[in-house]
């Protein structure tokens, strides 16, 4: 009997619905649920709605449904949204990846050395509130909604719209139908743990899916007669699929949502449920498939959708108004609120905006500011300037409360062996714009790095560096002994322990974020000892070098590589000149000398998969040549070799010695699939004493090395293996490394 009554009720409702839709005054609402990447199915549905000519009178959405719904309501067609989202790099959005070019040198070091970074205030470790600040997402939404940014009441959009967010402090749903459209949908889509919460009207808001993932009742209250609903949220899964903590948490979070949907589905006149169970909330890489599945789900409901076409409608087959996304913007005035520890000049110096700026350059400026990690958020909007063309930029900064950070990394290579890195970074140690960083490296060779910088940006900054490195290695005897000593002793290799402590004081200025000039003074304590050579004191190691050096130096560096380890485009130049003025008594024959060296490189891509990187290097000594310990030493593989040690494949570390050298290096890098690289490399060099005087630098190379490598780019850094071969030695050597170099 119960089932008979339900069937009659459904029939009556359908008959009533059929009669209603014959009325040209019927109001059609569209509700789009949240679901992360699965929400891309909404685009497929919208493409069908547009193609059929169904006129939507109101749009409501939550989370991803809010983002897509807001853009549709602001005038974009389903096809336009399809094109837009196919161009979006979702990895950059989710991870808040910022281009390397947006960071100055010490900020790049932070990103290219540490695998883990955690706030560490009051000697307490805190987990970050989210993986991403959402700045890339906000930049994109702000640009896409610029044409409606003057509209503060969302009822006045081309299609009226509202979205749902959740108030974290009260647990209540918040309807967002007024204000900044980009900021509102950011709040609705702030997926917990992925994006940090958004503050609007002193309310801390997060993903609306937590409290109301399908706001059909609120949409019906807007006077809608017929509601089309697109549901892309997860259902409950069985125990076989609950294999991780995130799976369990997501299942628990879905309890309320699924319970609510049992009541809301019957309220939906045309219910569209794309079959996307095989995807999850971060399956953005499969967006093409998800959009197509959404399209198919809408086509399965084509008959019901066609019944909504009004008899006198002129909408059918007519595209929505084409929106030209602006490539540039004129900024007449900049208003900034929220700066406390950082001055307006500091903020403007990072933004570096011209009056007329391309959106590409505008995004670069915003990225430069956000990349400092001094701000939790940078919210902004453009308002048309009264009486003239262009916009006024109104920005609100939220400075981060975290001034101390605990960072960590791991590494293995063939020179320093295994190492664990622990770092403590403190900002505002003595001044508002300073930063102090201490690396303690534990493992087979204990090391440290200390840096302190008073950052003046494009003015002269002041810094102090101190580092201590050590390793134990068989090295070429030429670095420590004269030729006649080598001949008499019959020594080609010496087992030594190197210890190097270097302290620098310097001033630095930036011409651009990636172009720096440094001038400074340096103290270096260099020590080479060996247990294999007999000492006059049997209890002491034989000492080859135990000298303090004082020098002045200059360094000019330009680095536009898009990636330190696997560059696909960019240019690199690094030159250094040291004038050594003093040496302690151990070096009795010391006379002043200079060492000059430079490296240059260029990377470019010929396809999405294949990139080439060509590099060359040169170095020479001027003046006294009796101090050998600072000569050039080629061999091995690495990124952060100290002093004048130069990587050279095909030979072990510190194998080829001379007071001058020239080198060429070529790399072909093929990314077979994401983050997996096959590399083919070759390097060629001449290295000896005085090659620029003898003309040896301009002859065919005396030394060659070739390598085939495989690398995986991971969150701890590259994991690499290289098989190298030297024709001169007719022997091969393997190089391995794990993690970022430090």
JOBELTA-V486830 format. One line per field, one symbol per residue. phi: phi as a letter, one per 40 degrees, with the letter a starting at -180 (. if undefined). psi: psi as a letter, one per 30 degrees, with the letter a starting at -180 (. if undefined). burial: I if it has 16 or more other ideal C-beta (glycine too) atoms within 10 Angstrom, else O. A space follows every 50 residues. Layout:
BEGIN
phi = ???
psi = ???
burial = ???
END
This chain:
BEGIN
phi = .dcccccccccccccccccccccccccbbbbbccigdccccdccccccdc ccgccccabbabfccccccccccchccccccdcccccccccccccfcbdd ccbcccccdccbbbcbbbcabffbcbcccacbcgccccdcccccbdcbcc cbbccccdbdaabbbbcccbgccbcbbahcccccccccbcddgcbcdbcb fgbcbbdcccbacaccccccccgccbbcbbbbccccbcccccbaddcccc ccccdcccccccccdccccbcbbccbccbbcbcccbddcccccccccccc bcccccccccdccbccgbccdcbccccaacbcabbbbhcbcbcdcccccc cfcccbbcccccccccccccccgcbcabcaabbcccgachbbcbbbcbcc ccbbbbbaabaaacbcgcabbbbbbbcfcbbcbbababcbbbicbcaabb bbbccbgccccbabbaabbaabacbccccbbcdccccccgbbbbcbbbbb bbbbbababbcacbbbbbbabbbbbbbbbbccccbcbccbccbcaabcbb ababbbbbabdcaccbcbahbbaababbbcbabccdccccbdabbbaabb aababbacbbbbbbbaaaaabbgdbccccbccbchgbibbccfbcbcacg bcdfbbbacaabababbbbbccadgbbbbbbabbabaacgccccgccbbd ccbbababbbbbcbcchcbbbbcbabcccfabacbbabgcca
psi = eeeeeeeeeeeeeeeeeeeeffkfgkkklkkkllgbfffffeeeeeeeee ffgkkkfkkklkbeeeeeeeeefffkleeeeeeefffkjfeeeefhkkke ffklefeeeefgekfkkkkikhhkkkklflekfgeeeeeeeeefgefgff jfjffglekkkllklkjeefglkkkjglbjeeeefeeegikkfekllkkk hgkjkakffeejfiieeeeefggkekkkkjjglklkllfffifleeeeee eeffeeeeeeffffeffkejjjjkihfflafghffheeeeeeeeeeeeef geeeefffkkegkgfkgjllkkkjkkflkkjekkkklfkdfkleeeeeee ehklekkleeeeeeeeeeeeffgfkeljkllkkkkkgllalkkjkkkjkk fjfkkkllllkklfefbkkkkkkkkklheelehlkkkjkjjkbfjkllkk kkkjjgcgajlklkkklkkllkkjlkfffflleeeeeefhkekkjlkkkk kkkkklkkkkelfgjkkkkakkkkjkkklkffkklfjffkkkjekikkkk lllkkkkkjgkfkeeikfllkkkjkkkkjkfkklfeifgklklkkklkkk lkklkflfeklkjklllkklkkbkgfjffglkjklaklfhklbhkkkjkf llkhejklgllkkkkkkkjjjelkgkkkkklkkklkkakhffefgffglk kfklklkklkkkjlffakjkkkjlkjeefhllkkkkkklkk.
burial = OOOOOOOOOOOOOOOOIOOIIOOOOIIIIIIIIIIIIIIIIIIIIIIIII IIIIIIIIIIIIIIIIIIIIIIIIIIIIOIIIOIIOOOOIOOIIOIOIOI IIIIIIIIIIIIIIIOIOIIOOOOOOOOOIOIIIIIIIIIIIIIIIIIIO IOOIOOIIIIIIIIIIIOOOOOIIIIIIOIIIIIIIIIIIIIIIIIIIII OOIIIIIIIIIIIIIIOIIIOOOIIIIIIIIIIIOOOOOOOOOOOOOOOO IOOIOOIOOOIOOIOOOIIIIIIIOIOOIIIOIIOIIOIIIIIIIOIIIO IOOIIOOIOIOOOOOOOOOIOOIOOOOOIOIIOOOIOOIOOIOOOIIOII IIIOOOIOIOIIIIIIIIIIIIIIIIIIIIIIOOOOOOOOIOIIIIIOOO OIIIIIIOIIIOIIIIOOIOIOIOIIIOOOOOIIIIIOIOIOOOIOIOIO IIIIIIIOOOIOIOIIIIIOIIIOIIIIIIIOOOOIOOOOIOOIOIOIII IIOIOIOIOIOOIIOIOIOIOIOIOIIIIIOOIOOOOOOOIIOIIIIIIO IOIOIIIIIIIOIIIIIIOIOIOIOIIIIIOOIOOOIOOIOOIIIIIOIO IIIOOOOOOOIOIOIIIIIIIOOOOOIIIIIIIIIIIIOOIOIIIIIIII IIIIIIIIIIIIIOIOIOIOIOOOOOIOIOIIIIIIIIIOIIOOOIIOOO OOIIIIIOIOIOIOOIIIOIOIOIIIOOOOOOIOIOIIIIII
END
